[in-house]
Structure formats: C-alpha cells, structure tokens
Amino acid sequence: MSPHRNRYSRWDGTQQINPITPDEILRALADDLLNEGDLNLAMQRLFRFGFDGENGERFPGLREMIERLRQQRQKQLQRYDMGSVLGEIEEKLREILAAERSTIDDRVTSSRERLAENQADRERGEEPADSLDEGLQQMLEQIAGRKRAQLDALPDDPAGRIRGLQDYEFMNQEAGEAFRELLEQLRQQVLEQSFQGMQQSLSSMSPEDLAEMAQMMREMNEMLERHQRGEEPGFNEFMHRWGHYFDGDINSIEDLIEHMRQRMGAMQQMLNSMSEEQRAQLLDSMRAAMENPALQEQMERLGQNLGQMMGGRDWREGFEFSGEESLDFAEAMRIMDQLNEIDELERQMRDVRNWNDLADIDEEKLRQLLGEEEAEQLNQLTQLAQTLEDAGLIKKNRRGYELTPQGVRKIGEKALEDIFLHLKKDRIGQHELAQVGGAGERIDQTKTYEFGDPFLLDLPKTVMNAVQRQGAGAPVNLAPSDFEVYRTEVVTRSSTVIMVDLSRSMFYNGCFNAARKVTLALESLIRSKYPRDDLSIIGFSYTARELKPTDLPTLSWNEYEYGTNLQHGLQIARQILARQRGSNKQIILITDGEPTAHIEGGQVHFHYPPMPSTILATQKEVLRCTREGITINTFMLEQTPYLVQFVNELSRINGGRVFIATPDRLGEYILVDYVAHKQSWIG
C-alpha cells in the first residue's frame, strides 16, 4: 500500500484558506467572555491574539501578523550592508581612475615605441611611418606627467575625487563617459528621490533645467516658511506654476509637506543607517555631483524646513544593518521604502482598538509584504464580527455587540463540554432518585404485554408471534399471549432554580466565573437533553432578581453589590417553582458567604457580621421551601466557620445535601448530580 502523499502548489490567489466557522469563533471567545463578562473585549482579544480551530488549524491574530512583519524587517537588516552604497561609488571611481591611468601609461609607452621605430626607419634611409619626433614625444610626456600629478593629488574620499575629476580632461574617453554617467546617476537618484513622479525625465535635464528646478525649490521653501509663520502660503499659485514636478494627488500644502517628508525622509533614514563617517562622505559625494550650487543650497534649505516642521529632529531613526550583501543607491532606497512600509503597516496594526479600526489596515500593502495567504487571513479576521452576526450569534447594540439567545446557548455548550471533559475521568455525586417520574418515551426494546402496561403495540411482532404459535394460514387468530408492546423509558421531570451569589466577595474570591460557567452549562444541558425540564436563574446580593440566560455571559464586576440576601432569593425561587409542574423541585444554591441581608417591612436590612434577625428570616424561608417539597442543595465555595454553621442548619431543616467545592470542580458536582436525578427506569 503506497504511503499517503500531500500535494503542494504555489499560491496563485485561487486557493481557499479554510474559512472560519461561526461556531469556531464563538467557542474561541467563550473563556474570555465568561472570565470578563464583556463580549466586545473578548472579541478584541480574539482578533489581537488569534485562536486555534477545532481541527488544530491556527488562525493568527494581529499580534502574530505584527511578529511576521518584524521577522520580515529583521531578515532585510541581516541581509544587507548599507555602508556598501558608498562602497559602490568608491569602486566605480577606482575603476574610472584605473582605466585613465592605464590609458596614460599606454599612450606614453606606445608613443615611445613609435618614436623608436621612426628613428630606425631614418637610420635605414627610409621615410618614417608618421611625423612623431622628439619634440612631440616630450610634449606628450609632459601632458602625461601633469595628468598623473592631477590624479595623484586627488583626495582619498569619494566626494573629493568627484570634485577633482569634474574639471579633469580624460585621455580615456570611456572612463570620461563612465564618470559623467556616475555624476548623472547620483544627481538623478537624489532628485528622483525627492521629486518622484515628475513628468520630465531627470536623466535628460540640461543645466537650464537644473536652474529651473532650483527656482522651483526656492519658491517652495518660501511657501513653506510663510506657512510656518501662519501666513497665506500661496499653495494654489505654486502648484499652478510647478505642479508638473509632483504626483497628481497633492491637493493641499499638508499633502505636499507629507509627500516631501516621505521622499526626503527615506533618504535621511538611509543616511542615519550608516556610520557617521560613511554618512558624511556620501552626503559630500551627492553635493559634489549636484554641480548646481543654487540647487544644492535650496535642497539643504528644504531639509531644514521639513526638519523644523517635524520638531527639529531627524524624520526617522536609522536601521541597524548587519548583513554583507552590497547595494547601490537605487537598491538602498528601495529597501528603505520597504522597511518604512513595514513600519507603517505595523503601526496601523498596533493602533487597532476595535472592529472599525481594522478597515484602516492597508490590505494591499500587507499582500505585497507578507503574501496572499496573510492577506486572506487578515480579511477573515476583519469579517469575524460579521460572520457571527450573519449566523445570528451576536447582534449590534449602542455599545457594540451583544449575544443573542442562540449565542448564549453556544457558550453554554462550550461550558458543558469543558465540564464533562473532566467527568469522564472522575464521576462523583451519584445518588438515587427521591421520586419516580411518570411514563416516558417509547424505546426500541419490546416485551410481552402484562396488565397495566401502556398499550404501545408492536404490531409486526404481535402477528409474527401468532403465526409462530398456530402455523401458516389465514385468518391469523390472536391470543393474549401474542401481544408484544414496546418498553418505555420513564424519566423524571425536574424544575430547578439556580441561585447564584452576586455579592462582591464572589468576584474578589474568583468564584463567580465558575458559577456563571456552570449555570450556562446546565442551561445548555437541559435544553439539549432534557427539554421538558424547567430551569430558572436567580442572582442575589443586596437584593435578588431573576436573570435570563442571556444576562449571564456579560455580567461584569461593577454589577456586583454588597450583601448576601439569601432570604429574598429563596422567596423568589419558591414563587417560581410554585408555577412549575416538575415532580422534583430543587434549588441549587451557590455561595461563598453566610446571609448578611434580609427584607423586612419592605425595607432591606444589611449588616456585617450578620444580625440574628437576618439568620432567622432566612431560616424561615428555608422552612417554607421545605414545606412545599423543594430540596435545597448547597455548594459552598468557602469554609468559614459562620458559613459552615449556617449551611449545616439549612441542611438540617431542609434535608438537602451540602457540598464543599472549589471553583474549578464546581461544575463536576452540579452536573453529575443533576444527571443522576435523570436516571432512566425501564417499564
């Protein structure tokens, strides 16, 4: 049997990243939602930190995308040597000088050889091949000597060599052309970096064109200086006269400043990425190549003006390059632009505070920098809220989003699964039923009919029993012993009220999240497995109130109050259970403290430590519940002496059971105990 093989192909934009399902998103939100009680905060954390899908697939959040951007930046920094930009200029100058020196030497040597040949021709009485004589040879050697002296006098730094060679007449025409190309290239790169997008080609600029550009920059500097002084800058007039130097999307002086800041800032950043000596030499080289002093002066003036607008500091700090790969000027500027795009994209991601901010992330730039797959993942991330809303799990409100009832059930299912995951390892709290319920659902098993059985006849088996008894033939005569009926599953119908302590101590002790999770899980269990059962939820603190399941996930700490008014909670629970028809009525009480409040004469009386009147009023309500057949099972999340004493008395009056639980094991006790109540009886 051949092994399984995976087939891989290059991303071409047509492949589909596995879509995120609404269930996956909500389940990933569940823990944060239950811990904090804030759906919008949980959603923000989700798109920041990402999550793992049900099949182990990773859906990255913004933090992971930011980390990928940082890795991309670090890869570039470790690859290139920014100082090599100056090295490229130095190498070209060395090649030009070497070619010129070689030509000078070749000319002198060749001339000497021809002079010797002419002398030999004369000695043989022949006419020389050319007119070269001693005088011309001496003149040539004098010229060669002066040129060698000029070349020897050139400074070692590139800027000095550029200035010295600008007035030098080359013997080697190719070397002269190479030097002129170097000057043009440096000038063009500097100007294009500042005025990218201009209509006229910089490579074909004449001295008159450069003078015109110097005039444009002088007027731009005057306009910027008027703007800084708060005067009318005259932007429209400037653009009418000089707009062909700029991109077409500059519509205000602020756009122009930002455009120039971006263009010249990238060059400044490249310079800042070099050593001080390299930076000074490259700047001098660019100034030397400019040839037009007025243009050079205006560019420096522009740099000062933009620097003042940015607070008098360099626009951007340099990068620390540590690689060895060489770059020329154009490649270095391309790398600078890419690194700045990475920085800008990272800033956009760090500034995301809510779903609306995701729209500010440049998806196209992300696609260029990280690839199609990351862009698709960002798109899915952007659609998380919409996906949940379309599935009917959340809906918008004035503060953002809230869960729908369907969303609450999904959260409950997740809580239920988390709890039952532990129950497989440790089953606790089983007990027998106090009462047997009425006839339940038919099951697939059958039995011979007995007097008193529900007459749920299995007709095929009944006829077959008669045939087997009397043999083939018609008619088929039925006898009482032939009748076969379906067995029935007898289940109890329960009415349950969960009373959850909402006092501040539950929050401070870290107990409420466990109680909330268990309540949602039990609500989900009843809806899915025991739909005939009734479940109500009461929250009690200073007073008590009935809660809807949709209230639970978003209860936050500022809704907790002082006080533990158990009496009021039991009173409301008793009234709710009186309206319900379950044969087993119970209250599940979850608390971490003894009663500290009760209602008397329509007024709440609160005192800590508890007053005897509060304890007595609560015990009276426990007695009323007991008389009405309501069992109170108590789950203590603390073991203070006062709470233990009170709960023991409650159990003595009511007969319900008492559990001492920790928040992390609370669900196991309650759910197993509830399921135990639902044991089946086969009738």
N, C-alpha and C positions, 0 to 999 in steps of 0.2 A: 504494500500500500504506500503510495507516494506521500511524502510529508506535505502538510498544508503550506501554501505559499501566499504571501501578500504581494499585490502588485502596486507599485508606486508610479506616479507620473508627476511631471512638473505642473505647478499651479498655473492655470491659464485663465482663471476667473469664472470658469463654468462649473467648477466643483462646488458642492453644497456642504458648508460646515454644518455638522449636526445641529438642528435647531434646538433651542432651549424650550422645554415644555413648561406650561404654567405650573403644573404640579411640582416640577423640579425647583422652580423659582421659589414657590411658597414654602416648600419644605426646607429650603436653604434659609429662608427668613425666620423660620419658626422659633429657633432657640433664642436669637437676638430679640425677637418680638416678645417672647414670654419673659425674658430677663429684664427688658427695659420698659415694656408696655407702650412702645412708640413705633408704629408701623413705618412712618416716614424716616425715622432714624435707622431702623433696621434695613430699609431699602437703600439708604445712603451707604451704610456699611457694606451692603452686598455689592453695589457697583464699585466700591473702593477696593474691597479685598477679594472679590470673586468667590467662587464656590466649586465644589466637586459635584458632578452629576451622578445620577443613580447608577450609571454604568462605569463609574470611575473616570469619566471624561472631565478634564479641567476646563472651567470657564473662567478665564482670567479677569480680574478687576483692574481698575485704573492703576493701583499700586504696582501690579505686575507689568503693565504696559510701560509705566514710567521706568521701571527697572530695566526693561528691554531697551528703552531709549538710552539709558545711561550706559548699558553694555555696548550699544552701537557707537556712542561717543567715545568710550574708552578704547574700543577697537581701532578707531581712527587715530586717537592720540598715541597708541602704542605702535602704530604702523609708520608714521611719517616723521621726518626731521624738518622742522620749519626753518631752521637755520640754513638748510640746503638751498633755499631761494636765493640767498646771497651767493652761495657756492656756485649756483648755475651761472650767475653773472660773472663771477670771477673766472670760472672755467672758460666761458666764451671769450673773455678778454685775453686770457692766456693763449688761447688758440689763435686769436687775431694777431697778437704780438709775436707769437712764434712763427706764424706764416709770414709776417712782414720782415722779421729778422732773417728768415731763411731766404726770402726774395732778395734782400740787400746783399747778403753774402753770395748768393748765386750770381747776381748781376756783376759784382766785382770780380769774382772768380772767372766767369765767362768772358768778361772784358779782357782780363789778363791773358787768358788763353788765346783770344783772337789777336791781341797785340803781338804775342809771341809768334803766332802763325804769319802775321803780316811781315814781321822782321825777317822770318825765314824765307818768305817769298822774295823779299828785296835782295837778300844775300844770294839767292839763286838767279837773280836778274829777272824775276817775274813780277808782274803787276799785283799788288795786294788785293785781296778779295773785297775789302772795304776801306774807308778813309780813316779808320781809327788810328790815332797816333799817340805819342807820349803825353801831349797836352790834354787831349780828351780823356785819357786814362786818369791823369792826375785830377782833372775836374770831377770825374765820376767818383773817384776815391774820396775826394773832399766832401762831395754831397753825401756819400755813404757814411763818412765819419760823422757829419753833422746829424744825420738821421739816427745813427746809433747813439749819439750823445743825447738826443731828444728822448729816445726810448729808455736809455739808462737813467735819465733824470725823472722819469715818471714815478709818482708816489706808489707805494705798495697797495694802498687801499683802492677799491674799485671806483669810488667817486673821483678821486684824484686822477686816476688813469682816464676816466671818461672825459674829464675837463681837459686834460693834456692832449688827448687824441682828437678833440674837436677841431683844433687848428692845425693838425698834422696832415701833410700830404703823403698819402700812401704810395709806395712803389708797387705793392701787390694790390691790384685792382679788386681781386676777390676779397682780400682782407678788408679793404676800404668799404666795399659793399656790405660785408658782414658787420662792420662796426656801425654803419648807418642803419642797418636793419635792427641792431641791438638798441640804438637810440630810439628809433621809431617804435620798437616793441615796448620799451619801458614807458615812453610818453603815452602811447596808445593805451596800455594797461592801466596807467594811473588815471587818465581822463575817462576811459570807459567805465572804470570802477565808480567814478563819481557821477557820470552822466550816461548811465546805461539806458539804452532805448532811444538815443537821439537819432534823428533821421540821417544826418550827414555822416559818412564814414570817416572816422578819425584817422584811418591809415592814409587817406588822401588829402589831409589838411596841409595847406600851404602856410607860409609864415603869416600871410594876411588873415587866413582862417584862425590861426592861433591868437593873433592880435584881437580879432573879433570876439573870440571866446574870453580873452582876458577882460574885455569891456563888459561882456555879459556878467562875468563873475563880480566885477566891480559894482555893477548896478544891483546884483543880488545881495552883496554884502551891505550896501547902503540900505536896501529894503529891509533886511533882517535887523539892522541896527535901529532903524526907525520903529520897527515892530517891538524891539526890546524896550525902547523909550516910551512905548504906549502911543505912538503917533500913527497916523494913517500910513500903512506901508506902501500902498500903490501896487497891490498884487496883480490886479487885472491888467494894468498897463504893462507891467513887467512880462506877464505871460503872453500878452498880445505881441510883444516885441521878440521874446525869446522862447516861446513855448515849444518850438521845434527841437529844443535840446532835451526835453523831458518826456516821460510817459504821458499818455493821454488821460490818465485817471487822477491827475493832480488838479483839484478844484478849489483849493484854499491854501493860504500861506502855511497853515498847520500841516496840510498834506505835503507841501514842498519841504518843510523842515523835517518831517518824518522820513521822506524819501532820501534827502541828503544825509540824514543821520544814519539811516540804514546802510547807504552806499559807502560813505566815508567811515562809518563806524566799523564796518567789516575790515577795512584796511588798517584802521587803528588797532583792531584786535589782533590782526596778523602781526603787526609790529610789536605789540605787547607780548606776543608769544615767543619772541626772540630774546637773546641776551642783550644787555644794554649796548655792547659794542656792535653786535650784528645789526641792531635796530638803527644805530647812528649811521653806520656805513650804508645801509640800504636807503635810508632817507636821503643821505647825501648823493647817492647814486641816482635816485629819482629826480632830485633837484637839478643835478648836473645834466640829466637827459632832457630836461624840460626845454632848454635853450631860450625860452622866452621869459626874461626876468619878471616882466609885469604879470604874466600868468602865474608864475611861481609865487609871487607876492600875494596875489589875490586868493590862491588856494590856501596858503598859510593863514591868511586873514579869515577865510571861511571856516577853517578848522577851529580857530579861536572863538569865532562867533557861536558855532554849534556847541563847542565845549562849554561856553558860558550858559547857554540855554539848558544844558544837561547838568547844571550845578557846578561847573568848573572842574569836573573830574573827567577821566577818560570814559568814553561811552561804554566800553565793555572791557572787562579784565581779559588778559590773555589766557590761553590754554597751555598746559604743560605737556608738550610733545616729548615722547621718549623713543620714537622709532628710528629707523635708519634709511627708510625709503626716501629718495630725493624728490623734490618738487620744483617746478618752475613757478613763475609769478602767477600765471593764469590758473594753474592747478591749485596753488595755495589759496587763492581767493575762492575757488570753487569749494575747497574743503572748509574754509571759514564760513561760507554761506550755508553749507550743510550743517555744520556744528551749531550755527545760530538758529537754524530751523529746528534742530533737535531741542535746543534750549527753549525756544518759543513754544513748541508743542508740549514740552514738559511743564512749562508754566501754565499753559491752558489746562492741562490735566490736574495740576495741583490746585488750581483756582475753582475747580468744580465743587459746588456746595449742595446742589440739588439737581433734579432731572432737567430743569430748564438750561442749566449751565452746560450740559453735555452737548447742546447744539452749537456751542462756541468752539468745540474742538474741530480742528481742520482735518476732516477725514481724508481728503485727497493728499494732504501732506503726510499723514500717517501711512497711507498706502505707499507713497514714494520712499519713505524712510524705513519702514518695517516690513512692508509687503502686503499682498492681498488678504492673506489669512487674518492678520491682525486687524486690518480694516473691517473685515466682515465680523470679527469678534466685537469690535467697538460698536458696529451697527446693531448687533444683537443686544449689547449692553444698553445702548440707547433706547431699545424697544422693550426693556424689561417691564416697565410700568404699564406700557400699552398692552403687552402680552397678558398681564394679569387682569387688566381692565376688560379686555376683549373676552377673556374666559369667565368673566363675572365673579372674580375672586376679590377684587377691590373696586372702589368707586371714589370719585373725587369729592372732596368737600372744601370748605373755605380754607382749611389749614393744610390741605394737601390731599392725602388719600386715607381711606378707612376700609376696614374689612367688610365684606358683605357676609350674610349668614352662611353662604356656601364657602367662603374663605375661612370662616371660623371653624366649620366642620373639617376642612382640610387640615387646619392647625391641630384640631383635636385628634385626627387620625395619626398625625405625626407623633403627638404626645403619647397616644395609645401604643403605637409601635415601639417607642422608646422604652415604655414601661414593661411591655410584655417580652421585650428582648431579655430583660433580667428574669422574668418569671420562669422562662424555660430552664434556668439554672437552679432556681430556688422557689418552690411552691410553698407558700405559708398561708396561715389564716383560714384553712378549710374548716367548715363546720356544717352540721346537719340543718335541714330546714325546720323552722318552727311550725309552719303550716304547709299543707299540700294544696296546690292550686287546682283549678277546675280542668275539665277536659281540654286538651290542647290540639296540636296539629296532627293530622294523619301522617304516618311514616310508611315506608315500603314493606315492612315486615307484616305477616298475616298470622292468624290463629283461628282455631275452631271456635265458632260462636258459643258464648256462655251467657246465661241470663244476666242482664244488667249491662252487657257490653254495648257501647254505641254501635248502631247498626250501619257500619260503613262497609257494605258488602263488596267483596272481590268476586264479581260475577263469573269471570272465566274459571277461576279455581273452584268455585262452588259447583258449576256444571261439570267440570272435569272430575270432581270427587264423586258425583252421582254416576257418571259414565263408568268410572273405575269400579264403583260398587256393584252396578247392575249389568254392566256389559254394554256392548254396542247395540243400537236400536233406537227407535223412536216410538212414542214420545219418551223424553227423559223425565223420570219421576224423582223429585227432590225429597229428601228426608231431612229432619232437623240436624242430623249429624253431618250432612253435606255442607252446611253453610260455613263459609270462610269469610272472616271480617279482617279489616286492617287494624293493626295495633295503633294506638295513639300515643303521642308524646305529651305528657302532662307537665306543664311548666307553671311557675308562679308568676303572678303579675305584681310588680312592686311599684310603690310610689316612694320616691326618695327625695329628700331635701338635703342639699349640701350647704352647711353653714360655714362660711369662711371668715375667719378673723381678719378684719382690715385695720386693726389698730397699728399704730406706728411701730410698736415693738416687733410686729411681724416683718416689717420692712427692714428695721435695723438688724434683726437677727438673721436675715436672709431666708426666712421661711415662706414668704408669700409666693415666690415664684414656683416653689414646689407645689403649694396648694392650688395655684392657678393652673399649672400643667395637669395636675391630677383631675381637676374639675372638668377641664376641656376634654381630657381623655375619656372620662366616664360618660360625658355627654355624647361623645362620638361612639363609644361602645353601645350605649343604649339605642341610639338612632340606627346603628347598623345591625346590631344583633338582637336587640330586644325592643322593637319599635312600639310594642304595646305598653311598655313601662312609662312611668312619668318621672321626670327629673326637674326639680326646681333649684334655684341657686339664691342664697341669701348672703349678703355681706353685712357684717355688723362691726361697729366700732362705738362712736358716741351714741349713735342710734343704728337701727338696722333697716335695710331696704332690699327689695327683691332685685336681682340682677338678671339681665339677659345674657345668653352665651356670648353675644357679640360685644358685650361690655368688657368681658374678662381680658382679652389679649391686650387691650390698650389702657388698662388701669395703671396709673403711674403713682409715684411716691407722694405727690402733692395731693392726692385724693385720700390719703390715709389720715385718720384723725386720732386724737387721744381718746382713750376709753375703750372698755370691752363690755358692751351692753348685751350680754347673752340673754337676759330676760326678754328683751324686745325681739331678738332674733327668734327665740323659741316660740314666742307668741305668734309671729307672722308665719313661721313654719307650720304650726298647729292649724292655723286657719287655712293654709294652702292644702295641707293633707286632708282636711275635712271635706274638701270639694272633690277629692280624687277617689277612684274606685279600686285601687290596688289592694290585694288581700294582705300584703306585707307592707306596712308603712314604717319608714325609718328615717331618722335624721343622722347624717354623718357630720359630726362636729370636729372642725379642725381649728385648734387654737394653741397659743403659747403662753396664755396667762389666765388667771382667775378673774371673775367678774368684778368690774370697777364702776359700773354704771347701771342704773335701772330707771324705769319710768314710774312715777307716782303722781297722781293728781294732774296728769297731762304734762308734767314737767320732768326733764331729765335730771337725775341726781348723780353727780360724778364725784368720786373721791378715791384717792390712792394714799395709803393702802385701803383695801375695800372696807366699806362700812358693813356692820352686821345686817342692816336693813337691805343692802344690795344682795347679800348672800341669801337672805330669807326670801326676798322677792323672786330670785332666780330659782330657788328650790321649789317654790310654789308652782312656777311654770313647768318645771320638770315633772312635778306630780300630776298636773293637768294632762301633759303629754302621755304619761304612763296610763292614766285612766282611760284615755282614748286609744289605747293599744299601739302607741307609737314607740318604737325602740330607738334609743339614742346611743349610737356607738361613737365613742370619743377617741380622737387621735391627738395625743399631747406631743407637742414639738419641743417642750421644755419640761424639766423635772424639778421645779422649785417646790419647796415644802408646802406652800399655800395652795399651789395648783394641784398637787397630788392629793392633798386633804379634801379639796373641793370636789375633784373628779371621783374620788372614792365614795363620797357621799352621794353624788349624782348616780353612780352605778348602783349603789345600794337601793336608792329609791326606784330607779327605772328598770334595773336588771340588764341593761345593755352592757356591752363589753368595752374595755379600756385598752388602748394600745399606746405604747410609748414608741414613738417613731422619730427617726432623723429625717430631715428634708429629702435626702437622696433616696430613702427607702419608703417614703410615704405612699407612693403610687402602688408599690407592690402589695402593701397591706390592704389598701382600699379596694383595688380592682380584683384581687383574688378573692377577697371576702364577698364582693358583690357577685362575682361569677359563681361562687359556691352557693349563694342563695338561689341561683338559677338552675340548680341540678335538675336533670330530667327524670321523670318517672314513666316507665313503660306500662300502659294499661291494656 
